[in-house]
Amino acid sequence: MEPDKIKDSIKRAAQDLFRKFGYHKTSVNEIAKRAKIAKATIYKYFDSKEAVLQSLLMDYIRVSVDDLIHSNISETDEEEHLSMLIMKTCRLSYTVCNEFIGWDFIRESTNSQDFLKKLSNELEEMLVLSFTRLNGIRKHEAHQQRMRFLIKCSKSIVFSFAFTSVSDSDVRKNFVSFQKEILPYLVKAAITI
């Protein structure tokens, strides 16, 4: 079998198991069994179970960010457009944590903070590059720094209320509050030069 097909098979098996049982409760042995390969084959392509998860998430995020950036680019003004993209990105971040990783792992694992920081930084880079490729968005260095500020603030706020929320309804309330009370000021600060 071709290396790319083996890698895809590993990722598909891992994704199914992570969604069904959660990251923490899924073993490398179970992934190998589901992918119908030897456990050693997984380690030929990925350093660890965390590396499989990282690869899965980055694939998902790349596709999602591309869809976010290129969908619904209408005649809205820059402020409205950025607000919409940041909210969709925040929801994407929450979905990644909720569906792929699981909040138990995030709250209890000592490695999760470093893992999420790395993932978050990669997402930030992807978003900044995507935003600067949009037509009509200013591309000079000061504007890119302001975009980075907007993304950093937004993701920090979203992760903080996701970590501290007790229920999904709390998360929804926090999203609404963020969207109405905080995001408009962050966006205005990011686009004002």
C-alpha positions in Angstrom: 0.0 0.0 0.0 1.2 3.5 -0.8 2.5 5.6 2.2 -0.2 8.3 1.7 -2.9 5.7 1.7 -1.5 4.1 4.9 -1.3 7.5 6.6 -4.9 8.3 5.5 -6.1 5.0 6.8 -4.4 5.6 10.2 -6.0 9.1 10.4 -9.5 7.8 9.4 -9.3 5.1 12.0 -8.1 7.5 14.7 -10.8 10.0 13.9 -13.5 7.5 14.2 -12.2 6.2 17.5 -11.5 9.7 18.9 -15.1 10.8 18.1 -16.6 7.6 19.5 -14.5 7.2 22.7 -12.5 10.4 23.1 -8.8 10.9 22.6 -7.8 9.8 26.1 -9.7 6.5 26.0 -8.4 5.5 22.5 -5.2 3.5 22.4 -2.7 3.1 19.6 -3.5 -0.6 19.5 -7.1 0.2 18.8 -6.2 2.6 16.0 -3.9 -0.1 14.5 -6.7 -2.7 14.7 -9.2 -0.4 13.1 -6.8 0.6 10.3 -5.9 -3.1 9.8 -2.2 -2.5 10.2 0.5 -3.3 12.7 1.0 -1.0 15.6 4.7 -0.5 14.5 3.4 0.9 11.2 1.7 3.8 13.0 5.0 4.7 14.6 6.6 4.6 11.1 4.4 7.5 10.1 3.6 9.3 13.4 5.8 9.8 16.5 2.9 9.3 18.9 -0.9 9.2 19.3 -0.7 13.0 19.9 1.0 13.4 16.5 -1.9 11.5 14.8 -4.3 13.9 16.6 -2.3 16.9 15.6 -2.3 15.8 11.9 -6.0 15.2 12.0 -6.8 18.5 13.5 -4.6 20.5 11.2 -6.2 18.8 8.2 -9.6 19.6 9.5 -8.6 23.2 10.4 -7.0 23.8 7.0 -10.1 22.8 5.1 -12.4 24.7 7.6 -10.3 27.9 7.5 -10.1 27.8 3.7 -13.9 27.4 3.6 -14.4 30.2 6.1 -12.1 32.6 4.3 -13.5 32.0 0.8 -17.2 31.6 1.6 -19.7 34.5 1.8 -17.2 37.2 0.8 -19.9 39.7 -0.1 -20.2 43.4 -0.2 -19.9 43.7 3.6 -17.5 46.2 5.1 -14.2 45.1 6.5 -15.4 45.4 10.1 -18.4 43.2 9.6 -16.4 40.7 7.5 -13.7 40.3 10.1 -16.3 40.0 12.9 -18.0 37.2 11.0 -14.7 35.4 10.3 -13.5 35.6 13.9 -16.8 34.2 15.2 -16.7 31.3 12.8 -13.1 30.7 13.8 -14.0 30.7 17.5 -16.7 28.2 16.8 -14.3 26.1 14.8 -11.8 26.2 17.8 -14.6 25.1 20.1 -15.7 22.3 17.8 -12.1 21.0 17.5 -11.9 20.8 21.3 -15.4 19.4 21.8 -15.5 16.8 19.0 -11.9 15.7 18.5 -10.1 16.1 21.7 -12.7 16.0 24.4 -12.9 18.4 27.4 -11.9 15.7 29.9 -8.6 15.3 28.2 -8.1 19.1 28.0 -9.0 19.7 31.6 -7.1 16.8 33.1 -4.1 16.1 30.9 -0.8 17.8 31.8 0.2 17.7 28.1 -3.0 19.3 26.8 -1.9 22.9 27.6 1.2 22.6 25.4 -0.7 20.7 22.8 -3.4 23.3 22.6 -0.9 26.2 22.6 0.9 24.6 19.6 -2.4 24.0 17.8 -3.5 27.5 18.6 -0.3 29.0 17.2 -0.6 27.0 14.0 -4.2 28.1 13.6 -3.2 31.8 14.2 -0.5 31.6 11.5 -3.0 30.0 9.1 -5.6 32.7 9.8 -3.2 35.6 9.5 -1.9 34.3 6.1 -5.5 33.7 4.9 -6.7 37.1 6.0 -3.8 38.8 4.2 -4.6 36.9 1.0 -8.2 38.3 0.8 -9.0 40.9 -1.8 -9.6 44.3 -0.4 -7.9 43.6 2.9 -4.9 45.8 3.6 -1.6 44.0 3.5 1.0 46.2 5.1 2.9 45.1 8.2 1.0 47.3 10.7 -2.3 45.8 9.6 -0.9 42.2 9.9 0.2 43.0 13.5 -3.3 44.3 14.2 -4.8 41.1 12.7 -2.5 39.0 14.9 -3.7 41.0 17.9 -7.3 40.4 17.0 -6.8 36.7 16.5 -4.7 36.3 19.7 -7.2 38.2 21.9 -10.2 36.3 20.4 -8.7 32.9 20.8 -7.5 33.6 24.4 -11.0 34.7 25.3 -12.7 31.8 23.6 -10.4 29.2 25.2 -10.7 30.8 28.6 -14.5 30.6 28.7 -14.5 27.2 27.1 -12.2 25.9 29.9 -14.3 27.5 32.7 -17.8 26.8 31.4 -19.7 24.0 33.1 -22.2 23.3 30.4 -22.8 23.8 26.7 -25.5 26.4 27.5 -22.8 28.4 29.4 -20.5 28.2 26.4 -23.3 29.5 24.1 -24.0 32.4 26.5 -20.3 33.3 26.6 -20.2 33.2 22.7 -23.2 35.6 22.5 -21.6 37.9 25.1 -18.2 37.8 23.4 -19.9 38.5 20.0 -22.0 41.5 21.2 -19.9 43.0 24.0 -16.2 42.3 23.2 -15.6 41.5 19.6 -16.8 44.8 18.0 -14.2 46.7 20.1 -11.4 44.2 19.2 -12.3 44.4 15.5 -12.4 48.2 15.5 -9.0 48.3 17.2 -7.6 45.9 14.6 -8.7 47.8 11.6 -8.2 51.4 12.8 -4.9 52.8 11.7 
